[in-house]
């Protein structure tokens, strides 16, 4: 496997293990959100389909919850300002 393929599998396993978002994963690994997203959606689907399916479940869950996390972050931000 090439390093891009290895990275895709590594990122996929990380997301499954930690339930981290693409943004948090990108920050942790020091790469862009676009790279993480491309690795775990496009590349991972070709490399390891079963891992891709599991990652997709986590990403879909994160996407469905993001408006809640955004609201919580906004509330916390304004609590600090008061």
C-alpha positions as CSV (number, residue, x, y, z in Angstrom):
1,X,0.0,0.0,0.0
2,X,1.1,3.5,-0.7
3,X,1.4,6.2,2.0
4,X,-1.9,7.8,0.8
5,X,-3.7,4.4,1.2
6,X,-2.1,3.9,4.6
7,X,-3.2,7.3,5.7
8,X,-6.7,6.7,4.5
9,X,-7.0,3.5,6.5
10,X,-5.4,5.2,9.6
11,X,-7.8,8.1,9.4
12,X,-10.7,5.8,8.9
13,X,-9.8,3.7,12.0
14,X,-9.3,6.8,14.0
15,X,-12.7,8.2,13.1
16,X,-14.4,4.9,14.0
17,X,-12.5,4.5,17.3
18,X,-12.9,8.1,18.5
19,X,-16.1,9.2,16.7
20,X,-14.2,12.4,15.9
21,X,-15.4,14.8,13.3
22,X,-13.5,15.5,10.0
23,X,-12.4,18.9,11.4
24,X,-11.0,17.4,14.7
25,X,-9.3,14.6,12.8
26,X,-7.7,17.0,10.4
27,X,-6.4,19.2,13.2
28,X,-5.0,16.1,15.1
29,X,-3.2,14.8,12.1
30,X,-2.0,18.2,10.8
31,X,-3.7,18.0,7.4
32,X,-6.6,19.8,5.8
33,X,-10.3,18.9,6.2
34,X,-10.5,18.4,2.5
35,X,-7.7,15.8,2.6
36,X,-9.4,13.9,5.4
37,X,-12.7,14.0,3.7
38,X,-11.3,12.8,0.4
39,X,-9.3,10.0,2.1
40,X,-12.2,8.6,4.1
41,X,-14.9,8.9,1.4
42,X,-13.4,8.5,-2.0
43,X,-10.1,6.7,-1.4
44,X,-11.2,4.5,1.5
45,X,-14.2,3.2,-0.5
46,X,-11.8,1.7,-3.1
47,X,-9.2,0.5,-0.5
48,X,-11.4,-1.1,2.2
49,X,-15.1,-1.0,1.5
50,X,-16.2,-2.5,4.9
51,X,-14.1,0.2,6.8
52,X,-15.6,2.8,4.5
53,X,-19.1,1.7,5.5
54,X,-18.3,2.1,9.2
55,X,-16.7,5.5,8.7
56,X,-19.7,6.7,6.7
57,X,-22.0,5.8,9.6
58,X,-19.9,8.0,12.0
59,X,-19.7,10.8,9.5
60,X,-23.5,10.7,8.9
61,X,-24.1,10.8,12.7
62,X,-21.7,13.7,13.1
63,X,-23.4,15.6,10.3
64,X,-26.9,15.0,11.8
65,X,-25.6,16.4,15.2
66,X,-23.6,19.3,14.0
67,X,-26.4,21.9,14.4
68,X,-26.7,20.8,18.1
69,X,-22.9,21.1,18.7
70,X,-23.0,24.5,17.0
71,X,-25.8,25.7,19.2
72,X,-24.0,24.5,22.3
73,X,-20.7,26.2,21.2
74,X,-22.6,29.5,20.6
75,X,-24.3,29.3,24.0
76,X,-20.9,28.7,25.7
77,X,-19.4,31.6,23.8
78,X,-22.0,34.1,25.0
79,X,-21.9,32.8,28.6
80,X,-18.2,33.8,28.7
81,X,-19.0,37.3,27.3
82,X,-21.5,38.1,30.1
